[in-house]
C-alpha cells in the first residue's frame, strides 16, 4: 500500500513509519521538521513542508498518489494552546482541511487521524469510552474535536474509509534504544521531562499540581507505550477496507497511573534520586483520565503489551544513548 504520513519524522510518526516499513508498505513522509528529525526516518522519501501550505500539500498528494493518508502533523500542547489558540486552529484545523481537500481530490481511499483523549476534557466517569461526551478544556482539545468531525463529514461524503484514534499519554522508546523522542525546548510530555531532570539537563522539573482529588494529590493518567501505539495504527490502516471499522477508537492501557508514580519509576530505573517539587496546575489539564479501550480490542484485535516499567526503561535507554543526541 502507498501511504503518505504527515508528521512522519516526529515521535509517534517515526515509529509508525518503522512499523509500515517492516510490513513492506511504500511510504512518503510530509513534515516541516519543527520537532521531527529527518534521521528518524532514514531511507524514506521526505517532503519538508508545512500542512498549512495548501499548494504544497496538494502537490505532494498529487505526485505520490497514496492509497492512504495517516495524519500526525499537529501542535499538541494543551497549555500552549491556552496561550496561542489562533495558532492551534491554524495548524491543526486549517492544516487538516488542506490535507482532506487534497486527499479527496486525488482519490485517497483510507485516512487515519491522530486524535487525543483531550477531546473528553475531565471525564465524568473513568475509564472513559468512545460514547462519552466531548467536553475539551483547551483549544488543543477543541481542534481535535473539530478535525474528527470534519473527517467524518468529508470522508463520509466521498466514500473514504476513515478512523480517528484517540490516544492517551504516549511514552517510551524502541526497546533496543534505536529510536525515541528527541528532547526539545518546550517538551510537555512527562517522561522526557523527568528523564531530563534525572540527567541534569533542561529546565528544572516540577510536578504540575499536587492538590488534585486523587490518592497522592497528583493527576492520574493512562500511559501507553509508543510501540504499542504504532502497532495499533498500522493494524487500523490495514483493516480499514471494512466499513464497520469507520469511527473512533480509544488507545490506552486502561489503567491509571499518577504523575508521582511515574516520577518514582524514573527514579527507580535510573538509580538517580530526584527532587519532587510541586508546582501549579497546568491550564487545560484534567485531574483524571484513563481509557476504556475495549472497542479497539474487539474490532481491531489490538491489546497493548508493554507496561510503565517498559516505557520508562526504554526511554532511559534512548535518552542516555548517542542516537538521542541532537543532529
C-alpha positions as CSV (number, residue, x, y, z in Angstrom):
1,X,0.0,0.0,0.0
2,X,1.2,3.5,-0.8
3,X,0.9,5.6,2.4
4,X,1.5,9.3,2.9
5,X,2.3,10.2,6.6
6,X,2.2,13.8,7.8
7,X,4.4,14.4,10.8
8,X,6.1,11.1,10.0
9,X,9.5,12.4,11.2
10,X,8.1,13.1,14.7
11,X,8.0,11.0,17.7
12,X,4.9,8.8,17.1
13,X,5.0,9.2,13.3
14,X,8.5,7.8,13.1
15,X,7.5,4.6,14.9
16,X,4.6,4.2,12.6
17,X,6.9,4.6,9.6
18,X,9.2,1.9,11.0
19,X,6.3,-0.4,11.5
20,X,5.0,0.2,8.0
21,X,8.5,-0.4,6.5
22,X,8.6,-3.8,8.3
23,X,5.4,-4.7,6.6
24,X,6.6,-3.6,3.1
25,X,4.4,-0.6,2.6
26,X,5.6,2.2,0.3
27,X,5.9,5.4,2.3
28,X,6.2,9.2,1.7
29,X,6.7,11.4,4.8
30,X,5.5,15.0,4.8
31,X,6.9,17.0,7.8
32,X,8.1,20.6,8.4
33,X,10.7,19.3,10.9
34,X,9.7,21.8,13.5
35,X,10.1,19.0,16.1
36,X,10.7,16.0,13.9
37,X,14.1,14.8,12.7
38,X,15.0,13.6,9.2
39,X,17.3,10.9,10.7
40,X,14.4,9.3,12.4
41,X,13.1,8.1,9.0
42,X,16.2,7.0,7.1
43,X,15.8,5.7,3.6
44,X,12.2,7.1,3.3
45,X,11.3,9.9,0.9
46,X,10.7,13.1,2.8
47,X,8.9,16.3,1.7
48,X,9.9,19.1,4.0
49,X,6.8,21.4,4.0
50,X,4.0,22.8,6.2
51,X,0.5,21.4,6.2
52,X,-0.8,25.0,6.2
53,X,0.6,25.4,2.7
54,X,-2.3,24.2,0.7
55,X,-0.4,24.1,-2.6
56,X,2.5,22.0,-1.2
57,X,0.0,19.6,0.4
58,X,-1.9,19.2,-2.9
59,X,1.4,18.8,-4.8
60,X,2.7,16.1,-2.5
61,X,-0.5,14.1,-2.6
62,X,-1.0,14.5,-6.3
63,X,2.5,13.4,-7.2
64,X,2.7,10.4,-4.8
65,X,-0.9,9.2,-5.3
66,X,-1.2,7.4,-2.0
67,X,-3.8,4.8,-1.3
68,X,-3.9,6.0,2.3
69,X,-3.1,9.0,4.5
70,X,-2.0,8.9,8.1
71,X,-2.2,12.3,9.7
72,X,0.0,13.1,12.7
73,X,1.2,16.6,11.9
74,X,-0.2,19.0,14.6
75,X,0.6,21.1,17.6
76,X,-0.1,19.2,20.7
77,X,0.4,21.1,24.0
78,X,-2.9,21.9,25.9
79,X,-1.1,24.6,27.9
80,X,0.5,26.3,24.9
81,X,-2.9,26.2,23.2
82,X,-4.3,28.3,26.0
83,X,-1.8,31.0,25.2
84,X,-1.9,30.6,21.4
85,X,-5.3,29.4,20.4
86,X,-5.2,31.0,17.0
87,X,-2.0,29.2,16.1
88,X,-3.5,25.9,17.1
89,X,-6.6,26.4,15.0
90,X,-4.4,27.4,12.1
91,X,-2.1,24.5,12.2
92,X,-4.4,21.7,13.4
93,X,-7.7,22.6,11.7
94,X,-6.7,24.5,8.6
95,X,-3.9,22.0,8.1
96,X,-6.3,19.1,8.3
97,X,-8.7,20.8,5.9
98,X,-5.9,21.2,3.4
99,X,-5.0,17.6,3.7
100,X,-8.6,16.3,3.4
101,X,-9.1,18.6,0.3
102,X,-6.1,17.0,-1.4
103,X,-7.0,13.5,-0.3
104,X,-10.5,13.7,-1.8
105,X,-9.2,15.4,-4.9
106,X,-6.7,12.7,-5.6
107,X,-8.7,9.6,-4.8
108,X,-7.3,8.6,-1.4
109,X,-9.3,5.7,-0.1
110,X,-8.2,5.4,3.6
111,X,-7.5,8.1,6.2
112,X,-6.2,7.6,9.7
113,X,-6.3,10.6,12.0
114,X,-4.2,11.1,15.1
115,X,-6.7,12.4,17.7
116,X,-6.4,12.6,21.5
117,X,-8.1,11.9,24.8
118,X,-8.1,15.7,25.2
119,X,-11.5,15.6,23.4
120,X,-13.1,14.3,26.6
121,X,-11.8,17.0,29.0
122,X,-12.3,15.8,32.5
123,X,-14.4,12.6,32.1
124,X,-17.5,12.3,34.3
125,X,-16.7,8.5,34.5
126,X,-13.5,6.6,34.2
127,X,-12.5,4.6,32.4
128,X,-13.9,6.7,29.6
129,X,-15.2,5.0,26.4
130,X,-15.9,6.4,23.0
131,X,-19.5,7.3,23.8
132,X,-18.6,9.8,26.5
133,X,-19.5,13.5,26.0
134,X,-16.9,15.6,24.2
135,X,-16.0,18.4,26.6
136,X,-12.5,19.6,25.8
137,X,-10.9,22.0,28.2
138,X,-8.3,23.5,25.9
139,X,-8.2,24.9,22.4
140,X,-5.9,21.9,21.6
141,X,-8.7,19.5,22.5
142,X,-11.3,21.7,20.6
143,X,-9.1,21.4,17.5
144,X,-9.1,17.6,17.7
145,X,-12.9,17.5,18.0
146,X,-13.2,19.8,15.0
147,X,-10.9,17.7,13.0
148,X,-12.7,14.4,13.9
149,X,-16.0,15.9,12.8
150,X,-14.6,17.4,9.6
151,X,-13.1,14.0,8.8
152,X,-16.3,12.2,9.4
153,X,-18.3,14.5,7.2
154,X,-15.8,14.8,4.3
155,X,-14.7,11.2,4.3
156,X,-18.2,10.0,4.6
157,X,-19.4,12.1,1.6
158,X,-16.6,10.7,-0.6
159,X,-16.7,7.1,0.5
160,X,-13.3,7.3,2.1
161,X,-12.7,4.7,4.9
162,X,-11.6,6.6,8.0
163,X,-10.7,6.2,11.7
164,X,-9.8,8.7,14.4
165,X,-7.6,7.2,17.1
166,X,-7.9,8.9,20.5
167,X,-4.8,8.0,22.4
168,X,-3.9,8.8,25.9
169,X,-0.4,9.6,27.2
170,X,2.3,8.3,25.0
171,X,5.7,7.3,26.4
172,X,8.7,5.0,25.8
173,X,11.1,4.3,23.0
174,X,12.4,1.4,21.0
175,X,13.3,-1.5,23.2
176,X,16.8,-1.6,21.7
177,X,17.3,2.2,22.2
178,X,17.5,2.9,18.5
179,X,14.5,5.3,18.2
180,X,12.7,7.6,20.6
181,X,11.5,11.1,21.3
182,X,14.1,13.8,20.8
183,X,14.3,16.3,23.6
184,X,13.5,19.8,22.5
185,X,12.7,23.1,24.1
186,X,9.1,23.2,25.3
187,X,8.7,19.4,25.6
188,X,5.5,18.8,27.6
189,X,5.5,15.0,27.8
190,X,6.0,13.9,31.4
191,X,8.6,11.0,30.9
192,X,11.1,13.0,28.8
193,X,10.9,15.9,31.2
194,X,11.6,13.7,34.2
195,X,14.4,12.0,32.4
196,X,15.9,15.4,31.5
197,X,15.8,16.2,35.2
198,X,17.5,12.9,36.1
199,X,20.2,13.6,33.6
200,X,20.7,17.2,34.9
201,X,19.8,18.9,31.7
202,X,16.9,21.1,30.6
203,X,14.7,23.2,32.8
204,X,14.0,22.4,36.4
205,X,11.2,19.8,36.7
206,X,8.2,20.3,38.9
207,X,5.1,18.2,39.3
208,X,2.2,20.2,37.8
209,X,-0.2,20.3,40.7
210,X,-0.3,18.4,44.0
211,X,-3.8,19.2,45.1
212,X,-5.9,17.1,42.8
213,X,-8.7,14.9,44.3
214,X,-6.6,11.7,43.8
215,X,-4.8,9.4,46.3
216,X,-1.5,11.1,46.2
217,X,-2.7,14.5,45.0
218,X,-1.2,14.3,41.5
219,X,-3.0,13.9,38.3
220,X,-4.0,10.4,37.1
221,X,-3.2,9.4,33.5
222,X,-3.3,6.4,31.2
223,X,0.2,5.8,29.7
224,X,0.7,3.8,26.5
225,X,4.0,2.6,25.0
226,X,4.7,4.2,21.6
227,X,5.4,0.8,20.1
228,X,2.0,-0.5,21.1
229,X,0.5,2.7,19.6
230,X,2.4,2.3,16.3
231,X,1.1,-1.3,16.1
232,X,-2.5,-0.1,16.6
233,X,-2.2,2.5,13.9
234,X,-0.9,0.0,11.3
235,X,-3.5,-2.5,12.3
236,X,-6.2,0.1,11.8
237,X,-4.8,1.2,8.4
238,X,-4.7,-2.4,7.1
239,X,-8.2,-3.2,8.3
240,X,-9.8,0.0,7.0
241,X,-11.3,-1.7,4.0
242,X,-14.1,-2.9,6.2
243,X,-16.8,-0.3,6.5
244,X,-17.6,-1.4,10.0
245,X,-14.2,0.0,11.1
246,X,-15.1,3.6,10.4
247,X,-15.3,5.7,13.5
248,X,-13.3,6.5,16.7
249,X,-11.2,4.3,18.9
250,X,-9.6,4.9,22.3
251,X,-6.0,3.6,22.5
252,X,-4.7,3.2,26.1
253,X,-3.8,0.6,28.6
254,X,-7.0,1.0,30.6
255,X,-5.3,1.7,33.9
256,X,-4.5,4.9,35.8
257,X,-1.0,5.9,37.0
258,X,-0.3,9.1,38.9
259,X,2.3,11.6,37.9
260,X,4.1,10.9,41.2
261,X,4.2,7.2,40.4
262,X,5.8,8.0,37.0
263,X,8.5,10.1,38.7
264,X,9.2,7.4,41.2
265,X,9.6,4.8,38.4
266,X,12.1,7.1,36.6
267,X,14.0,7.4,39.9
268,X,14.0,3.6,40.3
269,X,15.1,2.8,36.8
270,X,17.7,5.5,36.6
271,X,19.1,4.9,40.1
272,X,19.2,8.7,40.5
273,X,17.4,10.4,43.4
274,X,15.0,13.1,42.1
275,X,13.7,16.2,43.8
276,X,9.9,16.2,43.5
277,X,8.8,19.8,43.9
278,X,5.1,20.6,43.5
279,X,4.3,23.4,41.0
280,X,1.0,24.8,39.9
281,X,-1.5,23.0,37.8
282,X,-1.2,23.4,34.0
283,X,-4.2,25.2,32.4
284,X,-6.4,22.8,30.4
285,X,-5.2,19.7,32.3
286,X,-8.0,17.4,33.8
287,X,-7.4,15.7,37.1
288,X,-8.2,12.2,36.0
289,X,-8.3,10.5,32.6
290,X,-7.9,6.9,31.6
291,X,-9.2,4.8,28.8
292,X,-11.7,2.1,28.2
293,X,-10.0,0.6,25.1
294,X,-12.3,-2.5,24.8
295,X,-13.7,-1.4,21.4
296,X,-10.2,-1.4,19.9
297,X,-9.7,-4.8,21.4
298,X,-12.9,-6.2,19.9
299,X,-12.7,-4.6,16.4
300,X,-9.0,-4.2,15.8
301,X,-7.9,-7.3,17.8
302,X,-5.3,-5.0,19.5
303,X,-4.1,-5.2,23.0
304,X,-1.2,-3.2,24.5
305,X,1.6,-5.5,25.6
306,X,4.1,-3.1,27.4
307,X,3.7,-1.6,30.9
308,X,5.0,1.5,32.7
309,X,8.3,-0.1,33.5
310,X,8.9,-1.0,29.9
311,X,8.1,2.7,28.9
312,X,10.5,4.2,31.5
313,X,13.3,1.6,30.9
314,X,13.2,2.1,27.1
315,X,13.0,5.9,27.4
316,X,16.0,5.9,29.8
317,X,18.0,3.7,27.4
318,X,17.1,6.0,24.5
319,X,17.9,9.3,26.2
320,X,21.2,8.0,27.5
321,X,22.3,6.8,24.0
322,X,24.2,8.6,21.3
323,X,21.2,8.2,19.0
324,X,19.2,10.7,21.0
325,X,21.7,13.5,20.7
326,X,20.8,16.5,18.6
327,X,22.0,16.3,14.9
